[in-house]
Amino acid sequence: MKVLLLILPLCLYSCLKDTNSVTGTVKISFINTGNTNYSNIQPQIFIPENLEIPLIDVITLNSTGETENIELNYGNYCLRCKIQNPTSIYYLKNRIFQVKPDKETNLIIDFNKE
């Protein structure tokens, strides 16, 4: 009987834990950007079914070319990066990525490979 009283609270505690999380995070890093300033890089996140309207339009980069962790529901997303120079605007290739519940997805965008 005493063993049951010890096991029962542990079972109840494990049932109370949040195991139904539906969000994860993504962190984006830009490397080998050459003469392109981080302030000129404008990443946007879209859902793949609608590439016309961004889900997240304004994502800021820190001084090392990284974003903060961005919390998203689990699923598939598309990253589109607009580069705005004084004389032109161009886009990098779209990147499809997946967010998994309770996981961090790290995207590294290497300008040398674009």
TABELTA-V145214 format. One record per backbone hydrogen bond with DSSP energy under -0.5 kcal/mol. NH is the residue of the N-H (numbers start at 1). CO is the residue of the C=O. Records with the same first field share a line. If there is no record, write none. Layout:
BEGIN
NH = CO / CO
END
This chain:
BEGIN
5 = 1
6 = 2
7 = 3
8 = 4
9 = 5
10 = 6
11 = 7
12 = 8
13 = 9
14 = 10
15 = 11
16 = 12
17 = 13
19 = 17
24 = 72
25 = 103
26 = 70
27 = 105
29 = 107
30 = 65
31 = 109
36 = 33
37 = 35
40 = 37
41 = 38
42 = 40 / 82
43 = 41
44 = 80
45 = 56
46 = 78
47 = 50
50 = 47
54 = 52
55 = 45
56 = 45
59 = 43 / 57
62 = 66
65 = 62
67 = 28
70 = 26
71 = 69
72 = 24
74 = 22
75 = 99
77 = 97
78 = 46
79 = 95
80 = 44 / 78
82 = 42 / 80
83 = 90
84 = 40 / 82
85 = 83 / 88
90 = 83
92 = 81
95 = 79
97 = 77
99 = 75
102 = 23
103 = 100
105 = 25 / 103
107 = 27 / 105
109 = 29 / 107
110 = 108
111 = 31 / 109
113 = 110
114 = 111
END
